[in-house]
C-alpha cells in the first residue's frame, strides 16, 4: 500500500474523533511502524478532526510502543484560541498505545521580527547522472522511498548525515503530511560513529515547520541529522529539512535509544 492508500483507507468512526486503519507490513521498521508513517497518520486525522485549522507549526511526538497491523487513531482538541489550536492524536494497536502526538496549528501573526539563519548544506539535489537507491531490502519501509546519501566528506562532522529523499508515490497527499512522513527517513546519526547497524528506538521527536506551506520540486527533500550527544545508550540529535531550492522548511530534534 502507498501512503495515500493507507490514509484513504482510514475509516472515520461515528463520533468523528476516531479512525480505524492498518499499518501494512511494507511500512514496518523492525517490529513497529516507521515513525514517519505513524506521525503522518496521526496528523492526517488531526487535520480532519477540527474545521478550518490554520497551518501546522509544530508537532511533539512520543514513540511509546510498537504499532503494527490494525490501528485506531483517537483525536482530542486540547484548546483552540484566537491564533492557535492544539490537537492531540493517539495511535493504538493490539499492543496498546504506540504513539502520542500534540500538533500545534497557528495562523501567521504580524511581527516586527524578520530573521532567518538557515543555510542549506552543500549537497546538490540528485541529477540525471546521480545513482540513487530505492530502499534497503532488510528494512521494509525504506522501499517506499528513493534516496541519495552523503556520509563522508571534508565538511561533515563525525555524526552528521545528509540524505536526499522522496516518496515513490506522492500524488494526492497533503504537502505537510508528505513532509512529516519523509522527515524521519534518516537513521540515527550516532550510528555513523559506530559504522554499523545496531538495535535502536526513537523516543521523542520535535518537528517545527518553517513557513505556511512546504513545497519542493520533483518530490525531493534534503534531510540533515547531527548527533551532538551519544552516551550510555542515549543520543540527542538536531535535524533539518530543505526543499530543492535550498529553503529550509523544517527544524527537528530527536531523542534516540541506541543498544550498541
C-alpha atoms as one frame of an Amber mdcrd trajectory, in Angstrom:
protein
   0.000   0.000   0.000   1.163   3.515  -0.773   0.969   6.292   1.804  -2.105
   7.718   0.058  -3.813   4.318   0.067  -3.154   3.945   3.799  -4.586   7.412
   4.511  -7.583   6.928   2.226  -8.381   3.616   3.933  -8.684   5.225   7.386
 -12.338   4.734   8.339 -13.907   7.504  10.467 -15.937   6.350  13.440 -19.410
   7.751  14.233 -18.151  10.269  16.806 -15.910  11.966  14.228 -12.937  11.857
  16.616 -11.606   8.364  15.876 -10.465   6.433  12.814  -9.630   2.786  12.198
  -6.941   1.659   9.787  -3.950  -0.595   9.326  -0.155  -0.476   9.332   0.925
  -2.726   6.412   3.989  -4.945   6.736   5.615  -2.977   3.906   5.847   0.074
   6.184   7.439  -1.603   9.209  10.781  -0.712  10.752  11.630  -3.851  12.664
   8.558  -4.873  14.656   6.884  -1.454  14.608   5.644   1.114  12.141   8.101
   3.530  10.549   7.837   6.640  12.732   7.203   8.967   9.806   4.194   6.893
   8.759   2.736   6.826  12.284   3.127  10.595  12.595   1.650  11.151   9.119
  -1.417   9.074  10.033  -1.838  10.999  13.289  -1.503  14.356  11.503  -3.925
  13.343   8.750  -6.589  12.521  11.367  -5.868  15.623  13.472  -6.366  17.847
  10.427  -9.769  16.257   9.845 -10.923  16.451  13.444 -11.363  20.233  13.537
 -12.637  22.560  10.763 -10.658  25.420   9.235  -7.382  24.795  11.039  -4.513
  27.216  10.365  -1.185  25.806   9.088   0.762  23.274  11.143   3.562  24.926
  13.095   4.839  22.247  15.454   4.480  18.596  16.391   5.606  16.912  19.590
   5.777  13.153  19.052   6.306  10.392  21.621   7.088   6.868  20.425   5.563
   4.894  23.279   5.226   1.338  21.997   5.092  -0.855  18.887   2.473  -0.289
  16.190   1.596  -2.889  13.576  -1.483  -4.351  11.929  -4.927  -2.912  12.803
  -4.811   0.503  14.487  -7.151   3.099  15.941  -6.458   6.834  15.928  -8.200
   8.978  18.555  -8.008  12.775  18.435  -8.810  15.329  21.134  -8.937  19.120
  20.886  -6.872  20.378  23.822  -7.502  24.073  23.177  -8.395  26.431  20.352
  -7.820  30.128  20.774  -7.702  33.167  18.526  -4.347  32.284  16.965  -3.545
  28.640  17.686  -5.163  25.240  18.047  -3.690  22.298  19.971  -4.842  18.828
  18.833  -3.742  15.585  20.460  -3.720  12.369  18.415  -3.118   8.897  19.862
  -2.433   5.847  17.701  -3.156   2.466  19.289  -2.821  -1.137  18.168  -3.410
  -4.508  19.818  -0.243  -3.908  21.841  -1.725  -0.694  23.312  -0.802   2.946
  22.915   2.025   3.248  20.417   2.202   6.948  19.506   1.045  10.201  21.062
   1.306  13.481  19.164   0.477  17.040  20.105   0.041  19.171  16.996   0.052
  22.963  17.102  -1.681  24.805  14.262  -1.170  28.580  14.214  -2.010  31.425
  11.864   0.580  33.973  10.763   0.861  36.982  13.080   2.158  40.421  12.131
   5.561  40.976  13.729   8.480  43.396  13.568  10.875  40.440  13.701  12.026
  39.081  10.332  15.089  36.886  10.824  16.377  33.711   9.216  19.711  31.897
   9.536  19.156  28.575   7.797  21.936  27.924   5.239  21.473  24.756   3.211
  24.141  22.028   3.258  26.391  21.900   0.202  24.783  18.835  -1.339  23.004
  19.462  -4.677  19.766  17.596  -5.321  20.017  14.417  -7.391  20.552  14.914
 -11.111  20.327  12.566 -14.098  23.901  11.335 -13.578  23.480  10.514  -9.860
  22.845   6.934  -8.779  20.040   6.917  -6.245  18.827   3.844  -4.388  15.310
   2.696  -3.598  15.332   1.358  -0.090  17.109  -1.313   1.891  15.859  -4.885
   1.345  16.330  -5.521   5.081  14.251  -2.503   6.216  10.716  -2.790   4.847
   9.547   0.837   4.951  12.542   2.172   3.004  11.287   0.509  -0.186   8.609
   3.229  -0.355  11.278   5.913  -0.871  14.166   6.906  -3.133  17.426   8.157
  -1.575  20.788   9.739  -2.266  23.146   9.796   0.738  26.280  11.645   1.727
  28.037  10.185   4.754  31.632  11.173   4.025  33.266  14.469   3.121  35.652
  17.102   4.484  32.828  19.316   5.793  30.801  16.594   7.530  31.005  16.110
  11.281  31.674  12.611  12.681  27.993  12.042  13.495  26.414  14.028  10.641
  24.360  12.504   7.830  22.839  14.048   4.685  20.138  12.393   2.593  18.008
  13.496  -0.334  14.663  11.693  -0.071  11.419  11.428  -1.987   8.350   9.224
  -1.850   7.914   6.783  -4.716   4.168   7.580  -4.831   3.296  11.077  -3.636
   0.379  12.304  -5.758  -2.699  13.454  -3.852  -1.022  13.758  -0.441  -1.240
  16.960   1.608   2.247  18.593   1.434   2.709  18.844   5.210   1.637  15.197
   5.672   4.163  14.223   2.980   6.812  16.294   4.744   6.340  14.713   8.175
   6.395  11.255   6.596   9.726  11.997   4.909  11.358  13.948   7.739  12.057
  10.799   9.811  13.782   8.898   6.980  17.352   9.174   8.275  18.747   6.518
  10.644  20.059   7.880  13.967  23.129   9.960  13.179  25.092   8.389  16.053
  25.267   5.184  14.007  27.815   6.985  11.839  30.240   6.747  14.761  29.640
   3.009  15.187  29.886   2.333  11.482  27.324  -0.461  11.664  23.654  -1.042
  12.405  22.554  -1.953  15.922  19.089  -2.069  17.537  17.748   1.422  18.230
  14.486   3.155  19.100  13.364   6.758  18.703  11.849   8.066  21.933  10.677
  11.612  21.237  10.601  13.900  18.211  10.012  17.652  17.946   9.106  18.828
  14.440   8.786  22.571  13.706   7.500  23.765  10.323   9.099  26.936   8.936
   6.598  28.789   6.779   2.937  28.210   5.994   3.020  25.611   3.195   6.083
  23.461   2.432   6.784  22.817  -1.244   9.626  21.382  -3.332  10.413  20.240
  -6.882  10.234  16.674  -8.232   9.425  15.444  -4.726  12.992  15.824  -3.429
  13.683  16.945   0.173  17.148  17.221   1.755  17.444  15.799   5.279  20.273
  16.541   7.678  20.886  14.917  11.054  23.716  15.563  13.511  24.075  13.789
  16.849  25.755  16.200  19.253  25.494  13.786  22.202  25.637   9.996  22.479
  26.403   8.375  25.826  25.173   5.391  27.854  22.787   4.321  25.116  21.112
   7.733  24.809  21.590  10.020  21.820  20.304  13.521  21.111  20.298  14.818
  17.550  19.344  18.012  15.757  17.831  17.731  12.281  16.683  19.870   9.387
  14.776  19.615   6.105  15.386  21.760   2.998  13.478  21.845  -0.277  15.008
  21.575  -3.742  15.504  25.373  -3.873  17.666  25.339  -0.752  14.957  26.794
   1.507  14.753  25.322   4.994  11.228  24.083   5.634  11.535  22.288   8.999
  13.714  22.041  12.084  13.716  18.978  14.314  15.203  17.325  17.384  15.071
  13.685  18.434  15.991  11.600  21.454  17.082   8.078  20.482  17.946   4.942
  22.460  20.835   3.000  20.873  21.508  -0.544  22.072  25.079  -0.923  20.983
